[in-house]
Amino acid sequence: MNPFTRRKARRFLLQALYEWQISGNPLNEIEAALVTKINPKKVDVEYFHQALHDIPAKLDVIDAQLEPCLDRPLKNLNPIELVALRMGVYELRYRIDIPYRVAINEAVEVTKVFGSNEGHKYVNGVLDKLAKELRKAELN
């Protein structure tokens, strides 16, 4: 696994999940449209595909994990920040092959690119709290 191809996959993932969240379009249609823009030599397509389908499938669990760490209801979050938080929770909870620091950093980085000016700080704070709960063994 190349960290650069995974980073690019996360950028496409954020865009796809954002579209799904806003439009409600079927994931397969969103994926089909994005895959035409993806260079499989530069993007971890397997990670993109798996996360794109896993996150919505596990959304109830992800959101339930997220909500106690927030200072406002999910519906009041910036939509980009919400997607980045869901991606971070997914990686912290379900992808133990990804170190917690990488999961947090990558969510922060996509928020810097696509989110509001200070959104990355919020994402960092929330995921840092969650890492203490979800990755206790790794932190110790």
C-alpha positions in Angstrom: 0.0 0.0 0.0 1.4 3.3 -1.1 0.4 6.2 1.3 0.1 8.6 -1.7 -2.4 6.4 -3.5 -4.4 6.0 -0.3 -4.4 9.8 0.3 -5.8 10.3 -3.3 -8.4 7.6 -2.6 -9.5 9.5 0.5 -10.0 12.7 -1.6 -12.2 10.9 -4.0 -14.0 9.2 -1.1 -14.8 12.5 0.5 -16.2 13.8 -2.8 -18.3 10.7 -3.3 -19.6 10.6 0.2 -20.4 14.3 0.1 -22.4 13.8 -3.1 -24.2 10.8 -1.6 -25.0 12.7 1.6 -26.3 15.8 -0.2 -28.0 14.3 -3.3 -29.0 10.9 -2.0 -28.0 9.4 -5.4 -27.2 5.7 -5.4 -23.6 4.9 -4.4 -23.0 2.8 -7.5 -23.9 5.7 -9.8 -21.6 8.1 -7.9 -18.8 5.5 -8.0 -19.3 4.9 -11.7 -19.0 8.6 -12.5 -15.9 9.1 -10.3 -14.1 5.9 -11.4 -13.8 7.5 -14.9 -11.6 10.2 -13.3 -9.5 7.9 -11.2 -6.1 6.7 -12.5 -5.7 3.3 -10.9 -1.9 3.7 -10.8 -2.3 6.8 -8.7 -5.3 5.9 -6.5 -5.9 3.0 -4.1 -9.1 2.0 -5.9 -9.7 -1.0 -3.6 -9.7 1.2 -0.5 -11.9 3.7 -2.2 -14.5 1.1 -3.2 -14.5 -0.7 0.1 -14.8 2.5 2.2 -17.4 4.0 -0.1 -19.7 1.1 0.5 -18.7 0.3 4.1 -19.2 3.8 5.6 -22.9 4.1 4.5 -23.5 0.5 5.5 -22.1 1.2 9.0 -23.5 4.8 9.3 -25.7 4.1 12.3 -22.8 2.7 14.3 -20.4 5.4 13.1 -22.8 8.3 13.9 -23.6 6.7 17.3 -19.9 6.7 18.1 -19.5 10.2 16.8 -22.4 12.0 18.5 -21.2 11.9 22.2 -18.0 13.7 21.1 -19.7 16.6 19.3 -20.7 19.9 20.7 -23.8 20.1 18.4 -26.2 17.8 16.6 -24.9 16.0 13.5 -27.3 17.9 11.3 -25.7 21.2 12.3 -22.2 20.2 11.2 -20.6 21.5 8.1 -21.3 18.7 5.5 -17.6 18.4 4.5 -16.6 18.1 8.1 -19.3 15.6 8.8 -18.0 13.4 5.9 -14.4 13.8 7.1 -15.4 12.8 10.7 -17.3 9.8 9.4 -14.3 8.7 7.4 -12.1 9.2 10.4 -14.4 7.2 12.7 -14.6 4.4 10.1 -10.8 4.1 10.0 -10.4 4.3 13.7 -13.1 1.7 14.4 -12.9 -0.7 11.4 -9.5 -0.3 9.9 -7.0 -1.2 12.6 -4.4 -1.7 9.8 -4.3 2.1 9.7 -2.5 3.7 12.6 -4.7 6.1 14.6 -2.4 9.0 13.9 -2.7 8.4 10.2 -6.5 8.1 10.4 -6.7 11.4 12.2 -4.1 13.2 10.1 -5.8 12.1 6.8 -9.2 13.3 8.0 -7.7 16.6 9.0 -5.9 16.9 5.6 -9.0 16.3 3.5 -10.8 18.9 5.7 -8.1 21.4 5.0 -8.5 20.9 1.3 -12.3 20.8 1.0 -13.7 22.2 4.3 -14.0 25.6 6.0 -11.0 27.6 7.2 -11.0 26.2 10.8 -12.9 23.0 10.2 -9.8 20.9 10.3 -9.2 21.9 14.0 -12.7 20.7 14.9 -12.2 17.4 13.0 -8.8 16.9 14.8 -10.3 17.6 18.3 -13.3 15.2 17.8 -11.2 12.4 16.3 -8.5 12.8 19.0 -11.2 12.2 21.7 -12.5 9.2 19.8 -9.0 7.7 19.3 -8.6 7.6 23.1 -11.7 5.4 23.3 -11.3 3.3 20.1 -7.6 2.8 20.1 -6.7 2.5 23.8 -4.3 -0.4 23.2 -2.5 1.6 20.5 -2.2 4.7 22.6 -0.7 2.7 25.6 
